Amino acid sequence: VQLQASGGGLVQPGGSLGLSCEASGFSWDDYAIGWFRQAPGKEREGVSCIVASDGAKAYGDSVKGRFTISLDNAKNTVYLQMNNLQPEDMALYLCAVDRVVPGKWGVAGCRRGLAYGMDYWGKGTQVTVSS
């Protein structure tokens, strides 16, 4: 399993940024893909998750209404569109995947993954929010 996150950078408060997670080495339909973030001195936080086979999604409470997760099955890529970014969103963003039971994972499975972590992890991309 290989995961490559990209798209991080510097953005001003209130700005937007889009992240990508390109995945390879596994059967796409058998996994859920999640975004997490890790800020210095803070615990890792589950940001968002999407199930590849049926598109079920989940979001962390702190990003609901501002972040949107989507996927491109043809490219085995998951995207995270982040709007109205604030200084508290500044972190290393990582993507990860969880083996799922297709058709039986859904939103609940995504939420478990965000809460407890996932099976495979990629390297992160840094998001800095500063004026």
N, C-alpha and C positions, 0 to 999 in steps of 0.2 A: 504494500500500500504506500503510495506516494501522494503527498498533498503539498501544494505550493500556493501559499497566500501572497497576494500582491495588492498594490493600490494605496498603501498607506502614504502618509505625508503630513505636511503642515497645513492647517486650515484655521481660519479665524473663527471665533465664537459666532454661532449662527450660520456657519457655512455648511457645505455638504461635501461628502467624499464617498466614493464607491470602491469597495473591496472585491477581489475575486479570489476564489479558491479552485484551482485546477487539480483534478484528482485522476489517478491512474493506478493500475495494478489490482483492481478488484472489479467484481460485477456490480455495476452501478445500481441496479434495481434492488440489490440486497442490503442497501445501506441508507442510513440517515446521515445528513451532513450538518454539522453544527459550527457556530462561531462562538468563541469565548474571548474574554479579554483579561489581561493581567496587568494591573498597575502596581508600581513600586509600593511596598508596604501594605498592600491589600490582597485579599483572597481572590482567587480566580473566580470570574463571574460568567455564567452562561448567558449569552446574548440572544442567540436565535438558532433555530433548527428547522430543517426541512427534510421530509422523507422523499427520497428520489422516486419511488414507485408510484406514489399517489399525491404528492405535493402537500401533504399535511404539514402545517407550520406551527411553531411556537415562538414566543418572544419573552425575554426577561421583562419584568415590570418597569425597569428603569429606561427601557428603549421603546416601549410600545407607543405607536403613533408617530415615531420619528424614524425608525429603522425599518427597512423592508428587505426580506430575503427572497431570492428567486433562483431558479436554476435553468440551465440549458443542457438538456439531456444529450443532445448531439455533440456537445463539446465537453461533457463530463465536468462542468464548471458550475459552481454556486457563487452567487453574487450577494453582497450586502450593501444596499444603498442606505447611507447614513445622512439624515438631514437635521438641521438645527443642532449641530454639534456644540457641546458645551465643554468647559475645561474638565469636568468630571468624566467625560468620555475618553479622555486621553489615556492610552494604554497600549500595550502590545496585543494585537488581535491575532488569534490563532484559529485555524480551522481544524476540525477533527471529524472522524466518521465512526458510526456505531453500526454494528451488524444488526439487522432487523429481521423480523418475520414479515415478509411482504403481505400487506393487507391487514395486519394485526398490530401494527405499531402505532400509527396515528399520532395525534397531538399528545396523548398521554405518554407515549414512548419518547417522543421528543422532549417533553418536559423532564422526564427521568434522566435523560442524557444530559440535559443542561444542568440539572441539579447534582448529578453524581459523576459526571465525566463520561468520556467516550473511549472506544477501543484503540483507535489509532490517531496520532497527532502529527501535524505538520509544524514547520517553523512559522513564526509569526511575522506580521508586518506592523510597523510602528505607526500609530496615529497620534499626532500632536495637535492640540487645540490651544492656540495662543494668539493674542493680539500683538 
